[in-house]
Amino acid sequence: MHGKIGCFSFAIACLLNLIIILFATLHLHSSEVSYQEEKPTIELNCATLISCVLLIISCLLSRVCCRGHIYEIVWRSILLGIGQAFGITVTFCCSTSYLSLGWYISVMSFFHFSEFVVTSIIRPQNLTSESFLLNHSKAYGIAALVSWVEYWTELWLFPGLKNSYWISGIGLFLCIGGEIVRKTAMLTAFHNFDHLIRTQREEHHQLVTGGIYSLCRHPSYVGWFYWSIGTQIILCNPWCSVAYLIASWTFFNERVFEEEVTLLHFFGKEYVAYQSKVPTGLPFIHGYNIN
């Protein structure tokens, strides 16, 4: 039920924001005197204002109508739905100077909402507001904030740097590819997948070695690794691209090591045999070697 509520809230917020912004765009375009046929556009600050006002009103209404866990899921779904619509608007209706920003916002919104949706399919009993991964960690939030500061600072000082669309295209490719790999891994593992490392084996736990897991041992981490770096390449953030590469590699190196200790404890020789045949999938990360 919570999954359906989240999807409904996301869809309504996204569509409503798109309709309002489209109406404002057409209204502003028709009121301008022009002798040439031009694509209707809207200023970034205008689209931002509309989205923020809609977000505030929607969250206040949801607060009145919902309580407890439902409210926590609804307001996050609304936030991501409005964010998705805003990203689409920036991509197609704002100045091309902000094209990479539109891609980035769309990619971020879709990733976090799709984490919730896929979790609702594979582990509905564990579905909570934490399944969006919006508050993954303080380090994750700080990293996002730093990337935004770099983007706007460089856009102000070196606007031409942000117009390297072929570079942003590489980042978009990494994000889409990473998204596909991660969600494929989650759906393949199904109820064996969890956002947290389990310290105790449950009855339903099985070692998944087929599908995408026959290519790499940790495809969900592989997808997230390249997705995170791709977000910064989309924004043409040179400093954060390097910082995200280092931080992501360090995080997943430690995460894989910890997880493989648990997997070896759970599955013993079965995992050792699997480990000897299939790589982690992450560059220069080998995991825990029992020998």
C-alpha positions in Angstrom: 0.0 0.0 0.0 2.8 2.4 0.9 4.4 1.8 -2.5 1.2 2.7 -4.3 0.7 5.9 -2.2 4.3 7.0 -3.0 3.8 6.4 -6.7 0.5 8.2 -6.8 2.0 11.2 -4.9 5.0 11.3 -7.2 2.9 11.2 -10.4 0.4 13.8 -9.3 3.1 16.2 -8.1 5.1 15.7 -11.3 2.1 16.2 -13.6 0.7 19.2 -11.7 4.1 21.0 -11.7 4.6 20.3 -15.4 1.0 21.6 -16.2 1.4 24.8 -14.2 4.9 25.6 -15.6 3.7 24.8 -19.2 0.7 27.1 -18.7 3.0 29.9 -17.4 5.4 29.3 -20.2 2.8 29.6 -22.9 1.2 32.6 -21.2 4.5 34.5 -21.0 5.4 33.6 -24.6 2.1 34.7 -26.0 2.2 38.0 -24.1 5.6 38.9 -25.7 5.6 40.8 -29.0 7.7 38.8 -31.5 7.9 38.7 -35.2 9.6 35.3 -35.3 8.4 31.9 -34.4 10.4 30.8 -31.3 10.2 27.9 -29.0 8.4 28.9 -25.8 10.8 29.3 -23.0 10.7 30.3 -19.3 13.2 31.9 -17.0 15.0 29.6 -14.5 14.0 31.8 -11.6 10.3 31.7 -12.6 10.3 27.9 -12.9 12.1 27.6 -9.6 9.5 29.9 -7.9 6.6 27.9 -9.3 8.1 24.6 -8.1 9.0 25.9 -4.7 5.5 27.4 -4.1 3.9 24.1 -5.3 6.2 22.1 -3.0 5.3 24.2 0.1 1.6 24.0 -0.6 1.6 20.3 -1.4 3.6 19.5 1.8 1.3 21.6 4.0 -1.8 19.8 2.5 -0.2 16.4 2.9 0.7 17.3 6.5 -3.0 18.0 7.2 -4.2 14.8 5.4 -1.6 12.3 6.4 0.1 11.1 9.6 3.1 9.1 10.7 4.8 6.9 8.1 2.4 7.8 5.4 3.3 11.5 5.7 7.0 10.7 5.6 6.5 8.8 2.4 4.1 11.3 0.8 6.2 14.4 1.3 9.3 12.7 -0.1 7.4 11.5 -3.1 6.0 14.9 -3.7 9.5 16.5 -3.4 10.9 14.0 -6.0 7.9 14.4 -8.3 8.2 18.2 -8.3 12.0 17.8 -8.7 11.5 15.5 -11.7 9.1 17.9 -13.4 11.5 20.8 -12.6 14.4 18.9 -14.2 12.3 18.2 -17.3 11.4 21.9 -17.5 14.9 23.1 -17.2 16.0 20.7 -19.9 13.4 21.6 -22.5 12.0 25.0 -21.6 14.8 27.0 -20.1 18.0 28.5 -21.6 20.4 25.9 -23.0 23.0 27.3 -20.6 21.2 25.2 -17.9 20.8 22.0 -20.0 23.3 20.1 -17.8 21.5 21.3 -14.7 18.2 19.9 -16.0 19.8 16.6 -16.7 21.3 16.5 -13.2 18.0 17.3 -11.4 16.1 14.7 -13.5 18.8 12.0 -12.8 18.9 12.7 -9.1 15.1 12.7 -8.7 14.6 9.5 -10.7 17.3 7.6 -8.9 16.0 8.3 -5.4 12.4 7.6 -6.3 13.3 4.4 -8.3 15.1 3.1 -5.2 11.8 3.4 -3.3 9.7 1.9 -6.1 12.0 -1.1 -6.6 12.2 -1.7 -2.9 8.4 -1.7 -2.8 8.5 -4.6 -5.3 11.3 -6.8 -3.9 10.9 -6.2 -0.2 7.6 -4.5 0.6 7.7 -5.6 4.2 10.9 -3.4 4.7 9.5 -0.4 2.8 9.9 2.9 4.8 10.7 6.5 4.1 14.4 5.5 4.4 14.0 3.5 1.2 14.3 6.7 -0.8 18.0 7.0 0.4 17.6 10.8 0.5 19.2 10.8 4.0 21.7 8.1 3.2 24.4 9.7 5.4 25.8 13.1 6.4 28.7 12.6 4.1 26.3 12.0 1.2 24.4 15.3 1.9 27.6 17.3 2.3 29.0 15.9 -0.9 25.8 17.0 -2.8 26.0 20.4 -1.2 29.6 20.9 -2.2 28.8 19.9 -5.8 26.1 22.5 -6.0 28.4 25.2 -4.7 31.0 24.2 -7.3 28.5 24.2 -10.1 27.0 27.7 -9.3 30.5 29.2 -8.6 31.9 28.0 -11.8 28.8 28.9 -13.8 29.3 32.5 -12.5 33.0 32.7 -13.0 33.5 30.4 -16.1 30.1 30.1 -17.8 31.6 28.5 -20.9 32.8 25.5 -18.8 29.2 24.4 -18.2 28.4 24.4 -21.9 30.6 21.4 -22.8 27.6 19.3 -23.7 29.6 16.4 -25.0 31.2 16.1 -21.5 27.7 16.3 -19.9 26.6 13.7 -22.3 29.2 11.3 -21.1 28.0 11.9 -17.5 24.4 11.3 -18.6 25.5 8.0 -20.2 27.2 6.9 -17.0 24.2 7.8 -14.9 21.7 5.9 -17.2 24.0 2.9 -17.4 24.7 2.9 -13.7 20.9 3.2 -13.0 20.2 0.2 -15.3 22.9 -1.9 -13.7 21.8 -1.2 -10.1 18.1 -1.7 -10.7 18.8 -4.9 -12.6 20.9 -6.1 -9.7 18.2 -5.3 -7.2 15.5 -7.1 -9.2 17.7 -10.1 -9.9 18.5 -10.5 -6.2 14.9 -9.7 -5.3 14.2 -10.6 -1.6 17.9 -11.3 -1.1 18.7 -7.6 -1.7 18.8 -5.1 1.2 20.0 -1.6 1.6 21.7 -2.6 4.8 24.4 -5.3 5.3 22.7 -8.1 7.2 24.7 -9.6 10.2 22.4 -12.6 10.5 21.3 -15.0 7.8 17.5 -15.2 7.3 15.8 -18.4 6.1 15.0 -17.0 2.7 18.6 -15.8 2.0 20.2 -17.5 -1.0 23.5 -16.8 -2.8 22.5 -15.2 -6.1 25.0 -16.1 -8.9 22.9 -15.9 -12.0 22.0 -13.1 -14.4 24.0 -9.9 -13.9 25.6 -11.5 -10.8 27.4 -13.9 -13.2 29.3 -10.9 -14.5 30.3 -9.2 -11.3 29.8 -10.0 -7.6 28.5 -6.5 -6.6 26.5 -5.1 -9.5 24.4 -2.8 -7.3 27.6 -1.1 -6.1 29.0 -1.0 -9.6 25.9 0.8 -10.8 25.9 3.3 -7.9 29.7 3.9 -8.3 29.4 5.0 -11.9 26.1 6.8 -11.3 27.6 9.0 -8.6 30.6 9.9 -10.7 28.4 10.5 -13.7 26.3 13.1 -11.8 29.4 15.3 -11.5 30.5 14.8 -15.0 27.0 15.9 -16.1 27.5 19.2 -14.2 31.0 19.6 -15.6 32.4 19.8 -12.1 36.1 19.0 -12.4 36.9 19.2 -8.7 33.9 17.2 -7.5 34.3 14.6 -10.3 37.7 13.7 -8.9 36.5 14.0 -5.3 33.5 11.8 -6.0 35.7 9.2 -7.7 38.0 9.0 -4.7 35.2 9.1 -2.1 33.1 6.5 -3.9 36.0 4.2 -4.4 37.0 4.4 -0.7 33.4 3.9 0.4 32.8 0.9 -1.8 36.2 -0.6 -1.0 35.3 -0.7 2.7 31.7 -1.7 2.0 32.6 -4.7 -0.2 35.2 -5.9 2.3 32.6 -5.8 5.1 29.9 -7.4 3.0 32.1 -10.3 1.8 33.1 -11.1 5.4 29.4 -11.6 6.1 28.7 -13.5 2.8 31.6 -15.9 3.6 30.1 -16.5 7.0 26.7 -17.1 5.5 27.6 -19.3 2.6 31.1 -20.6 3.3 32.7 -22.6 0.5 29.9 -21.9 -1.9 30.8 -18.2 -1.8 34.6 -18.9 -1.9 34.0 -20.8 -5.2 31.8 -18.0 -6.6 34.4 -15.4 -5.5 37.2 -17.2 -7.3 35.3 -17.1 -10.6 33.6 -13.7 -10.7 35.3 -10.3 -10.0 33.7 -7.6 -7.9 33.1 -5.4 -10.9 34.6 -2.3 -9.2 38.0 -1.1 -10.4 41.0 -2.2 -8.2 38.6 -3.5 -5.6 39.0 -7.2 -4.8 37.0 -7.7 -1.6 37.9 -10.0 1.2 40.2 -12.8 0.5 39.8 -15.7 2.9 43.3 -16.9 2.2 
